[in-house]
């Protein structure tokens, strides 16, 4: 199963394409506002409004043999701990080896932004290269998740 934290996800079409090619079920989880897909492999999951409701839904279900697509580092940490394979929209993979450092960096940056109101920013724009890396990473992680699930 592929779970996509779909609110503001720039690679929904790519995730659906990979899921279709590999014949894997896909759940787009959001607070609403997404157009339903006609693809029989795609499940649209609409969670109640509220902070982190989509994250909670995904974290409660994701585990060994699943792939999660999210940019949310705390959600990624929960899913990695549950044994799921997790990747960002740009193809970066969250692993047990790097999730602690990523959480610490996230917390540090939040503290810095809170301390300095002028230190706001959006980061770099999403590129075609990011999209390409995501497609490669999703294929790779899905293959590895299937091997883990069958072992």
N, C-alpha and C positions, 0 to 999 in steps of 0.2 A: 504494500500500500504506500502511496505517496500522499503526504499531507502537506498542503500549501497554506501558509499564513497569508491569506489572499488580499487583505486590505493593503492597498498601496504596493502590491507586488508587480514589478515590471516584467516578469517572465512567465505569466500564466499561460500564454499561448505556447511557449516553448515546452513548459512542463506537460501540457496536454499532448503535444506532438510526441514527446518521448514516451509518455505513458501509453499512447495508442500504438506506437511502433513496437513496444515491448509487451503489450497486452497486460498492463498493470492498472489496477484500480487507483483512482485519484480523487482526493477530497479537497475542494477549495473551501476553506473555512473563513467566514467573514461576518461582520455585523449587518450585512445587507448591501444592496446597491450593485451587486454583480449580476450580469446577464446569465441566465441558465445556459448550459451547454447541451446540445443535442447528442453528444457523445455518450453512449451507454456506459463507458468506463468512468465517467466523471460524475461525482456526487457533489451537489452544492449544499453546503452546511451553513445555515444562518443561525448565529448565536444571538442571545439577547444583547441589547446595548449595555455598555458598561466597560470599565477598564479591564483589559486583559481577558475578556471572556473567550475570545478565539484561542488565545494562548492556553487557557485552562483546558478547553475542549481537546486541543491537540495533545497537550502534555498528559492528559488522562488516558489517551489511547495509543500513542506512539510507543514502539518498543522494538525489540530485536526483529530484524527483517524488514523494517519500515524505513522510509526516507522522508525527512522533514525539510521543507524549504522555508526559511525564515531569515529575517534580518534582526530579529529580537534575540539578544544574547542571553538574557535570563531563560527564555523559552528554550533556546538551543542547549543551555546547560542541563535543564531538566530532561530533555529528550536524549542527550548524550548519556546521561546517567541511567536512563531507562534502556539503553542499548541500541537506540535508533541511530541511523546515519543522518547527519544534519549538514546542510550547506546553505550558504548565503546566495542571494540573487546574482552575485558576480562570480560564482563558482568556488569561492573560498569554502573549505571544508572545516567544520567544527569537530574536534576530536577530544578524547580524554586528555591528550597531551597538551592541547593549546587552550582549552576552554577556561581554565583557571586564570591564565594571564589575560585573556580577552575580557573576562568579567572584571578583573582588577582594573584594567585600563578603562573600561566603560565607567566604572565607579569613580575613578580618578578624574576623568574628563567631566563627569557630571558635577563633581565637587568644584573643579576649576571654573566651570560655567556659572555655577551658583555664586561663587566668590567674586567674579568679574563680569558684570552685566554687558560689558563690551566684547567679551569672548564668546560670541555666538557665531554660528557658521553652519553651513550645510554640507561640507565635504565636497568631493568631486562628483561631476555628473556621471550618469550611467552611460556606458559606451557600447558600441557594437562588439568590441573585444570582450567586454564583460559578459554580454549575451552569449558569445561563442564559448567562453570559458565555462559558463553555466551549463550549456548543452553538453559539453564534454564531461563535466563533473557529474551531472545528473545521470548520464549513461553509466559512468564508472561506478558511482555509489549504488545505483540500482542493481547492477550486476553483482557487486560485493554483498549487498543486503540479501539478495536471493541465495547466494552461496551460504551465508551465515544462517539463514532461515532453514535451509535444507540439511545443514550439518547437525 
